[in-house]
Amino acid sequence: MSRHEFTLIVARADGGEFGLEAASDALFEAGCDDALVGIRCGVP
């Protein structure tokens, strides 16, 4: 099995706050159910 690493910066289209839980839920619902989600410098 191949291993891939990448950074995905998420943002809301309306410019509002996008917390860690909302980002995790959105990625899971989009099929990315094995990702590690975190915040760095205030960016999920």
TIRO-640516 format. One record per residue (C-alpha): x, y, z; chain; residue in three letters; residue number from 1. Coordinates in pm, 1 decimal. Layout:
! residues N
x->X | y->Y | z->Z | chain->A | resn->ALA | resi->NUM
...
//
This chain:
! residues 44
x->0.0 | y->0.0 | z->0.0 | chain->A | resn->MET | resi->1
x->133.2 | y->342.3 | z->-93.5 | chain->A | resn->SER | resi->2
x->156.9 | y->621.0 | z->159.4 | chain->A | resn->ARG | resi->3
x->81.7 | y->978.2 | z->59.4 | chain->A | resn->HIS | resi->4
x->127.4 | y->1297.2 | z->259.1 | chain->A | resn->GLU | resi->5
x->-22.9 | y->1631.3 | z->166.8 | chain->A | resn->PHE | resi->6
x->-157.0 | y->1947.2 | z->324.6 | chain->A | resn->THR | resi->7
x->-512.6 | y->2054.6 | z->259.5 | chain->A | resn->LEU | resi->8
x->-610.1 | y->2402.6 | z->376.7 | chain->A | resn->ILE | resi->9
x->-985.9 | y->2435.4 | z->417.7 | chain->A | resn->VAL | resi->10
x->-1192.1 | y->2752.1 | z->424.5 | chain->A | resn->ALA | resi->11
x->-1557.0 | y->2841.9 | z->413.3 | chain->A | resn->ARG | resi->12
x->-1684.0 | y->3008.9 | z->97.6 | chain->A | resn->ALA | resi->13
x->-1844.8 | y->3287.7 | z->301.3 | chain->A | resn->ASP | resi->14
x->-1521.9 | y->3364.5 | z->488.6 | chain->A | resn->GLY | resi->15
x->-1665.0 | y->3263.9 | z->828.7 | chain->A | resn->GLY | resi->16
x->-1501.0 | y->3059.1 | z->1100.9 | chain->A | resn->GLU | resi->17
x->-1437.7 | y->2694.3 | z->1018.2 | chain->A | resn->PHE | resi->18
x->-1360.0 | y->2498.4 | z->1332.7 | chain->A | resn->GLY | resi->19
x->-1182.2 | y->2167.7 | z->1364.3 | chain->A | resn->LEU | resi->20
x->-1501.2 | y->1967.2 | z->1415.6 | chain->A | resn->GLU | resi->21
x->-1671.7 | y->2122.9 | z->1112.7 | chain->A | resn->ALA | resi->22
x->-1362.1 | y->2059.0 | z->898.3 | chain->A | resn->ALA | resi->23
x->-1342.5 | y->1696.5 | z->1015.9 | chain->A | resn->SER | resi->24
x->-1712.8 | y->1642.2 | z->946.4 | chain->A | resn->ASP | resi->25
x->-1691.6 | y->1798.2 | z->599.5 | chain->A | resn->ALA | resi->26
x->-1391.9 | y->1584.4 | z->502.1 | chain->A | resn->LEU | resi->27
x->-1556.1 | y->1268.8 | z->636.2 | chain->A | resn->PHE | resi->28
x->-1877.3 | y->1339.0 | z->445.2 | chain->A | resn->GLU | resi->29
x->-1670.5 | y->1393.0 | z->129.0 | chain->A | resn->ALA | resi->30
x->-1520.1 | y->1043.6 | z->166.7 | chain->A | resn->GLY | resi->31
x->-1191.9 | y->1133.1 | z->336.4 | chain->A | resn->CYS | resi->32
x->-1260.2 | y->917.0 | z->641.0 | chain->A | resn->ASP | resi->33
x->-900.9 | y->829.0 | z->733.4 | chain->A | resn->ASP | resi->34
x->-745.9 | y->1175.3 | z->757.4 | chain->A | resn->ALA | resi->35
x->-576.2 | y->1335.4 | z->1055.5 | chain->A | resn->LEU | resi->36
x->-717.4 | y->1686.6 | z->1093.0 | chain->A | resn->VAL | resi->37
x->-549.3 | y->1956.3 | z->1297.3 | chain->A | resn->GLY | resi->38
x->-506.3 | y->2330.7 | z->1334.0 | chain->A | resn->ILE | resi->39
x->-181.0 | y->2520.4 | z->1274.3 | chain->A | resn->ARG | resi->40
x->-155.3 | y->2895.3 | z->1320.8 | chain->A | resn->CYS | resi->41
x->-534.2 | y->2908.8 | z->1346.3 | chain->A | resn->GLY | resi->42
x->-590.0 | y->2736.4 | z->1010.9 | chain->A | resn->VAL | resi->43
x->-765.1 | y->2396.0 | z->1008.1 | chain->A | resn->PRO | resi->44
//
